[in-house]
Amino acid sequence: MAGIAGEMREGRESAAGAAEGGAGSGDGMEGLVRETFEAAFGPATVVAGAVRATAQADVVSVDVVTSQRDFVRDTKRRVARTVVVQLVAGQTQARVVDGGTAVDVASESAALQSATDARLRVVLRNEASKRFVEVWRDGQLVRSHDVTAAHGRFYSDSTFGSLAWANDNSHVLYAAEQPEPKSESGSGDARQYAADASEDWGETFSGWRAPVLVALRLADGAARVVETAPGVSPGQALFLPGAEHRIAYIGYAHGARRPGLVYCQNRPSALFVGALHGEAASHTCVFRGAVRSPRLTPSGGAVVFLSTAVGGPHAAASALLRYTLATGAVDTAVPVVDCPADAACVVDGVHLPPGFPGLFADQLPRTPWLRCAAAPDREVLVLTSVWRSTAAVVGVDVGARRVACHSPVDATAAAAVLGCGGDTVAAVFSTPAAPGSVAVGRAALAGADLRIDWFHIGDGDGSSSPAIAWSIVPAPAEHGDSACESIFVRPAAPAAPTRMFWPPGSAEHARPLVVMPHGGPHSAYTLEYNALAAGLARLGFGVLLVNFTGSLGFGQRAVLAQVGRMDSLTLAEIQAAAGSVHAARLADPRRTVYMGGSYAGYTGALLAARAAGFYRALVLRNPVVALADNAAMSDIPDWCWAELGLPYSFAAPPPLTPAVYAQMWSASPASMVDAVRDPILLLLGAADRRVPPPQSRGYYARLKAAGKPVQCRVYPAVGHPLDSVEAERDSFVSTTRFFAAALK
């Protein structure tokens, strides 16, 4: 374990025991913790999928890609398989006709079937240091083009990743790093000691050269970098109808500096259209704002895309906009919802269902269009959207201007759309107890409205584990704002696996509690499977996943209500949520600990000072502890201004003046070190660009100098999420030891 995490010791013997093993850390308990980690983090999770019709009307083919941790190789494996199922009317379970064979697809960066010829499939493949574009027909390789010399690595992420077939299947279009610049001297080693000041796009893009679009002519394998609009980085490209090979894409504005993009929906960007073989000057901006996910409608007459306000909160409610190709007009298909209405209503001419909070989606599915055989002219876009404390399947009938919900929005499960094919849609249903199962939905008419009938494949709705229970906990009466609530995940009963923290025979009120708000702050916990929460629950903890004012899925007003109150409102709501669980005698207030990352690390560090004694121990993952330091080092410096309610310009970033520095310092946990009493464990990613570790190292040093009980573990070459297998394992084991020592 020491080989993957550097450890700094703290100054108090009482907390140091956690690093050495702590309470109950003998061989049996150590083995239990590792077994629990593998049980919680080991199951495969579905990360992509598609559904297609077959020659038989009630039989469909479902492509599923899963990701699974390999604990021997300490890596994450990607596996694909195709399942053929029969959908029998009146049943909720699909009948598996062919379960398929699992195939490792780790070397595939991306793959796409042609929309006009289902026999054709293109694959972008990495092999060692080389890159290939492969064309397959009927399962056989027909062409393989080496494109290593044409450009750098393939971009396959959701921000820039592109892969599209031309309408005549003569070209494929994809995104890759721009070619390696040649040194002026002509020698190949000039750049070994010098580089220009060009920037990457921050967290997850460290060291990546700027993206370009590449057109590959399949007849001869000629790969050419497409000229695109100046001053932007292009991505999410698609072909438009017609024989002229016109394309549409998103361009992210470079500005004075390139702000970090991942997890951020508010970045200046635009939708462009132009000719594949034209000059950059011919590419036209058709809409400017903060946009993403362009998708061509089935009729080919328009492009729909998501739009969020520029600046301010990094994630918020989005509008679904429609760009009509023939006229150039842009109109609103789904507006931003300020506050959910209890009853169905009409907003800006769009019919919304009861309780609809607006669209809260990072991206649209690649294949989002659902067709109904009984109404073939209706174009219904299906997507995943956060809806209070769950994720729902939402359908948008673009022509009829109607929004509908097609999955439960109670405490049943969370749903995530994989993609559509004809009159079917594939989705994953998961719960806090299980990673979930794939289901196929079939569209049908219910009067004038579209409905989706679901057929689950495998383990029903994904809630098969009896060991873990969950419920939605509303905000306490004194914090009765409906924009905050929590998900309480817990072991269903004390048993042998929970003996480390909640032994068999223990009363419910004796259960220890982990209070775990989400980061962001503008993100959300939903009922989807959370391996960390499941692992802690398996060990006997109740885990309180706190959604507070500012969380997504409660309307735009709730998002904005948190801005400027990052160090006050959220803390009060976290404490009230924990207090409500204590008051209901669902957990022991004397055995309550805290865990949070990023912004939730910030709130945890504040609570360590302002609510000393409430938590027996606090684990902070890549926490923001010094706002001004973070503003100077983070890939998203605007976050520090925005969350304090201060103005920020991407075109001309404001200076960190003494007055602003003073405001940031007064809101920083680093200014409150002397008030800390309870043990703190810092878990840091050495390669974190979002919340760079130097500020946390400084915080650790000040705590240690003041004689406070603190530990710090640093994971080399790991970024903000701490998501390598080694970091996940070590942080889980270290957290468990730390809590055990604090609670003994």
Secondary structure, 3 states (H helix, E strand, C coil): CCCCCEEECCCCHHHHHHHHCCCCCCHHHHHHHHHHHHHHHCCCEEEEEEEEECCCCCEEEEEEEEEEEECCCCEEEEEEEEEEEECCCCCCECEEEECCCCEECCCEEEEEECCCCCCEEEEEEEECCEEEEEEEECCEEEEEEECCCCCCCECCCCCCCCEEECCCCCEEEEEEECCCCCCCCCCCCHHHCCCCCCCCCCCCCCCCCCEEEEEEECCCCEEEECCCCCCEEEEEEEECCCCCCEEEEEEEECCCCCCCCCCCCCCCEEEEEEECCCCHHHCEEEEEEEEEEEEECCCCCEEEEEEECCCCCCCCCEEEEEEECCCCCEEEEECCCCCCCCCCEEECCEEECCCCCCECCCCCCCCCEEEECCEEEEEEEEEEEEECCEEEEEEEECCCCEEEECCCCCCCCEEEEEEEECCEEEEEEEECCEEEEEEEEEEEEECCEEEEEEEECCCCCCCCCCCEEEEEEECCHHHCCCCCEEEEEEECCCCHHHCCCCCCCCCHHHCCEEEEECCCCCCCCCCCCCHHHHHHHHCCCEEEEEECCCCCCCCHHHHHHHCCCCCCHHHHHHHHHHHHHHHCCCCCHHHEEEEEECHHHHHHHHHHHHCCCCCCCEEEECCCCCHHHHHHHCCCCHHHHHHCCCCCCCCCCCCCCHHHHHHHHHCCHHHHHHHCCCCEEEEEECCCCCCCCHHHHHHHHHHHHCCCCEEEEEECCCCCCCCCHHHHHHHHHHHHHHHHHHHC
